[in-house]
Amino acid sequence: MGGHWILTIFCALSPLADGESVSFRDEVMPYLSQAGCNSGPCHGNLNGKGGLKLSLRGEDPAFDWKVLTHGEGSRRLSPLAAAQSLLLQKASGQVAHEGGVRWAADGPAFQRVRDWIGQGAQKDPPEKPKVASLSVEPNEVTLPPGGGTIRPIVTATYGDGSKRVVSHLATLEASDPAIRFSVEGKQAELRVPGLTQSAILVRYGPAQALLRVWTASGPATTTQAASHPVDQIINNRLARLGISPAAGVDDSKFLRRIWLDLAGQLPSTERAQAFLAETKADKRAREIDFLLGQPAFADVWALHWADMLRVEEKTLDSKGVRAMHGWLRRAFLDNMPLDQMAHDLVTARGSTYEHPAANFYRALRDAQTRAEAVAQVFLGVRIACARCHNHPFDRWTTDDYNAFSEVFSGIDYVVLENKRGDDLDKHEFKGEQIVFLRRGPPEEANGKGKGKKASVKPAAKKPARLLGEAEPISQTDTPEVLARWMAEPGNPFFARAQANRIWRRLMGRGLVEPEDDFRLANPPSHPELLEHLAQRLTEGRFDLKDLVRHIALSDAYARGLDREHSGVTQDDGLCGATLPRALSAEVLLDGWATVLESGLSHPGYPAGTRTLELPGMPGPSRKRKSDETDRFLRIFGKPERLLSCDCERTTEPTLAQTLQLVSGQLPQQLLSGSKRLNRLAQAEPALAVEELYLAALCRKPTPEELSACVGLIRGGSDRRLALEDVAWALLGSREFLLRW
C-alpha cells in the first residue's frame, strides 16, 4: 500500500501561574530531552560533545544541573542577561552549533529555560516530590487508511500522589525508524508510512508510557469465525484493521511445513503419498502427534537451545559440547518441563563432564555475562545497556543491573586442567572443570587434580536482587532462589518469554520481535495472544509439546501467502499470511542428502548421523583447517555460538551461497553419490520425475513440469546425467530452498 499517512498529535500546554518558579528537573531537563540534547549521539555521549557532557537521557538531573551551572567557569549561563546565555544562544542557532537549531527563540522551550536562568538557575529542593509514573490517554488508537489526528493527554503522577498534565514536556519516540515526527510547542506531527503498527514511547523524567498506533488497510470487516482460541484473537485484530487473512495452504505445503518445523527434515516419499491420499478430516492433527513423538523433534529443539547457550568447542571443549548437547537432547526426548530445564541450568554445579548442565556456566565466565545471558534467554530481557548507564529504552537502571549480577557472583570454577591447542588463545579451555557456589571470599579451591585460584572477585557492595523485585535476596544460594522465582505462576517474564520463543520457532517471527527484547517500546503484535499462550504454557506445567501442538493446529499456522493482498509485503507479526523463510544450514544440507539418498560423512560420528544431530562444529583454530561441511554450514548461516541468542544464525542470501549452488564441492559430491538417481535412471522417466518431486517438494509435478522433465530425460544420451539436471533444478529452486 503506497503513500504516506500523517498522524498529528496535539499536546495541550499547561502554563505555570505567573511568578511560579521554573523547575530544572521537571521542565528544563524534559525540554533538553525533547530536543535530543542528552541523547547518545549528542551531549549524552560517553565523552560528551563540544566540551559539554550531560547524563544520558537525563538520568541524573543533579549531575546535569552542576555541569550547566558550574561547568566551564559557569560560562554557559548568564543570569543577569538570561537570553544571552550561551546555552540558549547555541540551542536557538544564534551562535554556531553543530547540532543545529533545537529551540526557536520565540518557542516555549527557549522561554521557560530563559525564565529558569533569570530566576537564578536554581536546582530543585530535595523534598520536592519526584515523578513516580506516567500515563497517556488514549493509549491505543486505530487510524483509517488515510491517517488521522489524535490529542493524547500525558499525565505524570508524583510521589506524593499529585498529578500534572505534562503533554508539552514529554518526549515522543517511535519504534519504527520509518516514522518521522517533530515536536514544537504544543504540536507533534508523525508520518506513518503504509500498513503498520507503531509503538510511540512517551517519556517524562524517569517514567515511561506507551501509545500504540494501528493503521488500518481498509474499512473494518466482519471477524472471520474461528473455533481455535489463537485464531479468535488474531481474526478479531485483523477485522478491526480491515485485513482479510490469506487462505490456508494445501496438504502438500502443510506436510512439508510441519515436517521441517517439527522434525527438521523432509518426509519420505511413501509418507508423503500416504498423507496426500488420506481423506480423514483429522489427518493433520495425527501427523502433528506423530512428529511430536519422534526423536527428531528433540533434535530440532536441542539444536535451537545449543545455539542460545553458547555450546561451542573453544570454551566447552569437544567433550563438553557433546555432554551439553546430549543433556539438552535427553531433556527434550523426556519432554522435561521448560521451567525444570531452566532450573537445572541456572542451579547447575559439579563436573562439566559428569554434570553436563554445568557447562552453562562454563561458557559464562563472569557475573555480568551470566546476568545478561540469564535475563536474555530465560526472561526475554536485554539488560546489557544498564551495565554502563540506565537503560535508554527500558526501565532497568545500573542499580538493577548490579543487583541482578550479584545473584551470580558466588559461582566459581576449579580448572582441573587446560590442554588448549593454541597457547596464544587465552579464551580456549580444554579439560574438565568443576563449577561450584562459593560461600565466602575466594580461596584456593579443592578438588581432584590441581585446583586453581578462584577467578571471581569478592561480592560487590550491593545485595543480590531479582529483576523487578524491590527486596534483596536473603538466602545464600541465590541461583536457587532465582530458579524458583522464574517458575512462579505470577512471574512476569519467564512464561511470556518462552511462549514467544515457541511461537517464533513455528511462525518465523515472534509476537515480540526480537524474541528476547521485551520492553515497553517493543510491545507484542498481539498482546492478548501472548497472554493466552503464556497462560496455556503455565497451566500446562510448561509442557513444550502441548504448546507446539496448540499452535500447529491453528488456522494461523496453516496460512499461506495470498499474493492478491498487496499490503502483505513484509512480516508485520499480525499473522494475516505466512511469508516464506529460508531453510537453516543444517536442514538444507540434510534435505539435499535425503532427496538424493546420498550419505553425509561427519568425522567422529556414526554413519547416518544427520547434520541436525551434530552437537556443534569444531571451533576455529590456527592448527585446524575447516572441511567442506564446515564451510558449507558457515556460508549458509550456522552460528559460531558466541552470543546468548538466536540472532547469530543468519538466513540472508549471499553471493557465496550462490557459488555453492553453482559449483560447490559438497553439492557435487552429493549428486555424484546419489543412490536415488542411480536407481531412477533405470525407471520409467515419468515415475522418476514424480518421485523426485515428492521427495523434494512433497507434491507431484504439474502436467507442464512433468512433460518438460520427461522430454529432457528422453532427449539426452545419458539418462543419469539428465536426472542430475532435474534433481538439481528442484534442489536449487525457491520452492525447495524456502519453507513456505
N, C-alpha and C positions, 0 to 999 in steps of 0.2 A: 504494500500500500504506500503510495508515494506522497510527497508533500511534507510540509512541516505544520504541526498543530501548535497553537500558542496557548499556554496556560498562564494567566496573570494572577498573582496573589497580591491583594491589597492589605497591608498591615496597618491597623489604626494606631495613630500616635497617642501617647499618654503623657502629655506635657506636665512638667512639675509645676507646683504652685510658685508664684513669684517669691523670690527671696530664698527658696529652698536650696540647700547646698547640693552640689553635684557629687555623686558617689563615684570614686575611682573604680572600685571593684564592680559595681552594678551598672555603670554607664560607660565610663571611659574604656575599660577593658573590653566590654562587648562591642563597642564601636571599632576598636583595634582588630578584634576577631572578624567582624563583618568585612573589613577592608582587606583581610588576609595578611595584615602586618606581622602577626605572630605565627604564621604558618611555616611549615618546614622549608619551602623554597625561599622564604624571606627572612625576617629577623628572628623567627623561631628556630632557625637552623642551629645545629650544634655549635657552630662558630659565629653565628650571627651574620649580619650583612652591613657593610659600610661602617663598622665600628659600633653598631648597636645590636645587642643580643637581648631578646625577650624570651620568656618561658614559652615553650611550645603550646600553642593554642590557649595561652593564658592560664596555665595550670597553677601558676604561682604568682598571684597578684602582689604579694609583699615584695618579692624579688623585682617585679616589673616596676613597681612604684619607686623603689630605691634607684633602679637604673635610670628612669626617666627624670627623677628629681635631683639626683646627686651625681649621676654618671657624667663623664667628660666635663668635669668642672661646672656642672649644673648649666651647661650652655644650651640645652635643648628647650628649656622653658624660660619665659620672661614674664613673671607675674605682674610687673609694672606696665608692660605693653603686651598683653596676652596674645593678641592677634599676630604679633611679630615673632612669636616663639618659633624656633627652628622646626620643632615637631609639626606645627601647623603649616609653616611655610613649605616644607617638603611634601607633606601629605596633600596639599592643595595645588602643587605644581608651581608655586611662586618662586621656589628655589629648585635647582636641578635635583631630580630624584630618580634613581634607577628604576624604582618600582612604579613610576608614573603617577598620575593623579589618582588619589584614593578617596579624597573628600572634596566636594565642591565648596568653595569659600562661603556660599550662602546656604549650605545644607545644614541639616540638624546635627550631624556628627561634628562638623567643624565648630558650630556654635556652642554645643554643650561642652566640648573639650576646652574651648576658649574660656567658657564660664568657669570651668574647674580650675584652670590655670589662674584666672583672675581672682578666684577665691583663695588663692594661696597654695594650690595643688596639694590639698590635704589628703592624707590616707584615711581609710575608714576606721572608726574606733573598733577595738577588738570585741566589744559587746554587741555590735550590730549583727542582727540575725543574718545567716547565710542562706543561700538558695539550697533547698532540700530536694525539690522535684520540679518537673516541667510537664505541662500538658498542652495539647494543641487540639482545637476543635474547628472543623471536623477533623478526625484523624484518618479518614478514608474517603476518597472521592472517586467516582466513576464518571469520566468525561465522555461526551458523544464524539463521534469520529472527527468533527470539526474543532474540537477543543472547547475551552470554556474558561470561566472566571470564577474563582472562589476567594473568600475572605476569611482566612483562618485567624483564630484568636489564640495567641500563645500566652499562657498564664504560668507564672512562677509562684511556687509555694515555698515560703521561708521556714526556717527552723522554729519560729515562734507561732506558726500556724497562719500567719498573714499571707495574703495573696496580692499579686500585682500583675496587670497585663503588660507584657514586655514584647509585644509583637514587633515594635520598631527597633528593638535591641537584639533580637535573636538572629543567629546566623543560620542560613539555609544551605545545605549541601546535598546535591543529588548523587545517587549511587551510579546512575548511568552516565558515562562520560559524554554521550551524545547530547545530553540535555544541557542547555545553556540558559543561564538566568543572571540577572543583575539586580542589585538591591540599592535603592537610593531613596532615602527618606522613608516614606510610608508605602512604597510600591516595589514589588519584586515580580519580574516577568520571567517565566520559564517557557522554553521552547521544547516541546516533546515530539520527536520525530517518529512517525509511523506507529504501528501497533506495538504497544509496550506496556509494561507495568513498571512503575518507578517508585523508588523509596527516597523521600526527602527527609534527611536528618535535620532536625531543628535543635540547635544548641544555644544555651544561655548559661554562662558560667560553667560550673561542673556538671550541670544537668542536661539531659537529652530527652527528646521525644521524637516520634516518627509520624510522618504524614505519608500514607500510601496513596498513590495516584494511578488509577487504571484508565486506559484509553480504549474505548470500545471500537470494534471494527465495523460495526453496523448497529441497527436497532436491536434492542433486546429481543430474544426469541423465547419460545416455549422450551422449558427444560426437557431434554430428552429423557424418557423414562428409563430407569435402571433399577435392578434389584440388588446389585452389589454396592455396599457402602462406599467403596472407593469411587465408583462411577457416579453415585448420587452427589457426592461432594464436588467432583470435577465438573459434572454436567451443569450443576447449579451455577458455578462461576462462569463457565463458557456461555451459558444462556444470557447471563447479565451483560456479558461483553459482546454479544451478538456473533459468537463464533459457533459454527456448526462443526462438530467433531468429524474427523475423517472416518471412513468405513473401516471395518476390520479386515485383516489380511486373510488370504485363503489358507487352506490347510497346509499346502507345501511351505509357504513362508512361515506359518506358525510353527510347524515341525522343526524347520531349520533354526528358527529363532530360539525356541525353547531348549533345543539341544546345545546350541552354542552358549546360552546363558547359564544353564544348569549343569551341563557336563563339559563344556569347553571343547566339544568335538562334534563331528557330524554323525548322523545315524547311518547304519548300514543300508545298502540298497534294499535288502529284504525288509527291514523295519519300515523304511520309507514307503515301499509298495503296500505293505500291510496297513499302514496308517491311512494312506490316501484311499485305500479301498474300503476302509471301515465306515459303517453308516450309523453307528450308535451315537446318540447326542452327547454322551459324556466322554467321548474318546480323548478330548484334550485334557480333561481332568485326570484321566487314567494315565496318560503319557507323563503328565507332571508328577504324579505319585511315583511312577516307575523311576523317573530320573532322580527324584529326591532320595530314593533308596540305593542309588548306585555309588560306588566308591569315587567315581569321577566328580560327584558333587563336592565331596570333601577335598579333592584335588584343586578344584576351582577356588574354594574359599581359603584353603591353606596358602595358595599362591598369593591371593589378594592380601592376606594378613602378613605374610612374609615380606611383601613389599613395604608395608607400613611399619613393621617392627625392625627394619634395618637388618634383615637376615642376610648378611653378606660376609664373604670369606676373610677379608682383611682383618676385621675386628673379631669375628667369632671363630675363625679358622675353619677348615673344611669339616672337621668332626663336629664342631659346634653348630655349623649350618645344618648338617644332616640331623643332628639331635633336635634342634629347634623346629625345623620343618616337620620332622616326624611327630613331634609333640603336637603341633598345630593340626596336622592331618588326622591324628588319632582323636583329637578333640572334636573335629567336625564329623569324623566317622561315628563317634559315640553320641553325636548331637548334644555335646556339652552345652548347657545354657550359657548365653553370652556373658551374663553377669558373673557366673562361676569362672569362665575363662579369664575375664578381666581381673577377678580376684586373685586367681592363681599367678597371673603375670605380675601384678603390682606387688604382691607379697612374696614373690619368688626369692629363695635363698638356696645356698648349697653349691655343690659342684656343677659347673656349667656342662659337664658331660653326664653326670648321674641325675641331675635335676634340670632338664632342658629349659624349663621356663626361666631359669636364672639368666639365660642368655639375653633376656630382655634388658637387664641392667648392664650386661657386659658391653652392649653396644652404646650405652649411655653413660659416659664416664664422669659426669659431674651433676650436682644437684639442679643447676639451672636447666641443663639439657633434659634431665629427667622430667622436671616440672613441665617444660614446654611440650615434650613428647606425650606425656600422660594427658595433659589438657587437650591436645590436638586429636589424639587417637581415640580416647575414651569419652571425652566431654564435648568434642566438637568445637573447641575454643582455641583461638590463636592468641597467646599472651606474650609472645616474644618481644613485641614492641615495648611492653611495660618493663623490660629489663633496664632500659635507659631512662625512660620518661613515662608519664601516664599515657595510656593507650589513646591515640588521637581519634579513633573511631569506635571505641568501646568504653565500658565503664571501669576497666581494670587499671589500678594505679600501681606505682612501683612498690608501695607497701603490700598490696595484694600479691604481687609477683614474688617478692622476697619471702613473705609468709608462706606461700604455697611451696616455694623452693625448699623451705625448711623441712617440709614433710619428708624430703628425700635426703637430707643432709647426713643422716646416720648410716646410709648404705655405703659399704666399703668392700674392698677386694683383698684376697690373698692371691697373688700371681705365683703359682707354683713353678712355672717355667715359661719361657718365651723363646721359642726356637724360630724366630722370624726369618723369613727367607731373604729379606732385604734389610741389612743393618742400617741403612740410611733412612729407612721409613720408620719413624718412631710411633706411628699410629697403627702399625701392624702388630697383631698378637697371634701367637701360635703355641698353644699349650693350655693346659687345664687351669681354671681359676675358680676360686671359692668366693661366692657372694654372701655377705653376712651383714647383719644390722649391728652397728656399733652402739654400745650403751653409754659410752663415756668418751673422753678425749682420745684422739688417735694414739695407738700404741703399736708395739711390734706384734703383728698378728701371728697366731699359732695355727698350725695345721700340718698335714702331711707334706713333706718336702720342705723347701726353704721358703719361709714367709718373707714377704716384702713389707716395708713400712707402709702404713695406711696412707692412701692417696687423697683423702678428703679432709678439708680443713675443719677445725672445731666449729661447733654450732654457732650460727650467727646470733646477733643480739635479739632479734625479734622472734617471738614464739611461732611455732608452726600453726597454720590456719588453712582451712579448706576454702576453695574458691567460692566467693559469695557469702561465706559464713562470717559472723561477727566474733564468735567466741574462739579462742585458741584451743588447740588440742592439748589435753592434759595427760593423755597416756603416752608411754614411752614408744610403743610400737605404732608410729604414725602411719606407715603404709597400710597396716591392718585397718586402722580407723578409716583411711581413705577408701579402701576396697569395700568396706561395709556401707559407707555413705553413698558410694556410687550406685549400689543396688537397691537403695531405699526407694519405695514407691513414689515418694514425693520429690525425689531428686530432679532438679530442673534441667539436667544436662544429659545424663547417660542414655536413657531410653530414647530421647529425641535424636541424639547424635547417631545411635546405632540404627534406628528405624530409617533415618535419612540415608545412611550408608547403604543399607539393603535396597532401598528404593533406587538409588543411583546405579547400583550394580545391575539392576534389571531394566531400568528405564533409560540409562545413558546420561541422565542429568539428575542431580539432587533437587529436592524441593527447596533446600538451601544449597546454593552453589557458589563457591566451592563447598564440598561436603563437610569440611571441618572448619568452617568460618562462620559460626553462629554469632551474630551480633545484631544490635538494634538496626543499624543501617543496611543490613543484608537480610531482610525478612524472607520467610518461605513464600514460594509462589502460591501455595495453597495452605494457609495456616491451619485450617480445620482438618485437612487431610493429614498433616504432620502430627497433630494431636491424636487423631484416630489411630494412626499407625503406632505411635508411641504407647498409647493405651493398650492396643492389641498385643504389642510385644511384652509389656509389663504383666498384663493379665494372663498371657500365655507362658509366664515364667521364663521369658527371654529365649523362647524356642525359635531358632533361626528358620528351621524348615517350615514351621507354621506360618510365619510372616511371608516367607518366599512364596508359599503356595497361595496365600491370601491375595497377594499382589498379582501373581501369574494368572489367576482365574478371573481377573477383572477385564472388562472391555478395553480399558485404557491401555493395558499391556498389549492387547492384540490389535491395536490400531495400526493402520498403515500410513503412508504419505499420500495425501489427497492433493494432487497437482492442480486441481481446479481452484483451490483456496490459495490465492497469491499471497495472502497475509502470512501463511506459514512458510517463511523463508529461513527462519533460524529457530533454534530450540529455546523457547522462552519459558519453559517449565510449566506451561499451562496444560500440557498433555492433550491438546486437541488433535495431535497427529504424532507419529513416530518418525523421526528422521534417521536415516541410515548412519551407521558409525563403523569405523574401520575395525577389523579383527585385530586382536592383540598379537604380538610377535609369536608367542608360543602356540596359540590356537591356529594361526595361519600356517606355520610350519607343519604342525600335526595334521592340519586339514589337507595340505598337499600330499603328505605321506599316506594318509588314509585313502584319498581318491585314487592315487596311483598304485596303492598297495606296495609301497617301497619302504624298506626298513631304514629307520634312522639309527645312527650309531652315536651313542653317548658314552665316551670312555669312562670306565669306572662304574658303570651302571649295567644291570642285566639287559640282555637283548629284549626288545619290545617295550622298553621304557619310553613313555611319551615325553615330549618336551615339557608339557604342562606339569609333569610329575617331578621335574628336577628341583631339588631344594634351592639351588641358586647357581650362579655362574662363578667360575674362579675369578678372584679379584685381579685387577690389572697389576702387572709386575714387570720389572725390568728383566727378570730372569725367565719369563714365560711368554710365549707367543700365542696370540689368540688363534683358534682354529676357525674353520668356515662357519660352524654353527654359532660360535660366539659372535662373530662379525655379523652374521645374518640377524641374530636376535637384537643386537645393539642397533643395527640400522633400522629395524622395524619397531624400535621404541622400548625395548626391555630396559627397566631402570637399573641404575647402579646400587640403589637402596641406601643412599646416604642421607635421606630425609625421612621424617616420620609422617609420611603422607603418600597418597597415591598419585601425587602431582608430578612425580618424576617420569612416570610412564607416559609416553607420547604416541599419538596415532596420526600426527600430521604427515601428509605425503611429502617426500623429498626426492631429489634427483638420484640420490644413492639407492633408494628403493626401486626406482625405475630401472637403474642399471642392473640391479639384482634380478628383476623380472626378465630383462632382455638377455643378459649374458652372465648371470651369476653361476658360480661353480656348483653350489649346492642344488639349485633347481635342476641343473643339467644332470647331476648325479641321480636325483630322484626320477627324472624322466628315463634315463638310460637303464635304471634298475627296476622299472615298473613291472611287477608281476601281472597287474591287471591288463596293461597294454599288451603284454606277451600273450595273454590268454585271449583277449578280444580280437587280436589280429587274425585268429582262426575262426572267429564267429561271423555270423551274418552282420553286415555293416549297420543295418537299421537297429538291430538288437544291441550292438556295441555302442552306438551313439546314445541310445536310450539309457543304458546302464551308466555311461559317463555323466549324463545329465542328472540322473537320480543320485549318483554318488556325490556330485559337486553341488548341485542346486536343490536337491530334494524334489525335483519335478521332472516331468517328461518334456522332451523338446516340442516346440510348436511344429506344425507341418512345414513351415518355411525353414526353420532351423534344421529339421530332420532331412529335408531334401538337399539343403546346401552341404551338410556334413557328409551325407551318403555319397553325393556327387564327388566331393573331394577325395573320399576314400577309394571309390571305384575308379576315379580318373587317374590315379597315380600308379606307379610301378611297385612302390614299396608301401604295403598296407600298414605296416608297423609305424613307419615314419609319418604317414598321413594321420594315423591315430594320435601320434605325439602332437601334431599341429592342432587337432581338435581339442585334445586334453589341455594343452597349454593356453589355447584361446579361452577355454572355460575358466581355468585357474587364474588367468590374468584379467578376467572380466570384472567390472564393478559389481556385478551380481554376486560374484564369489568373494571378492576382497572385502565386501561390506556386510555388516549384519543389518538386514532390512527388517 
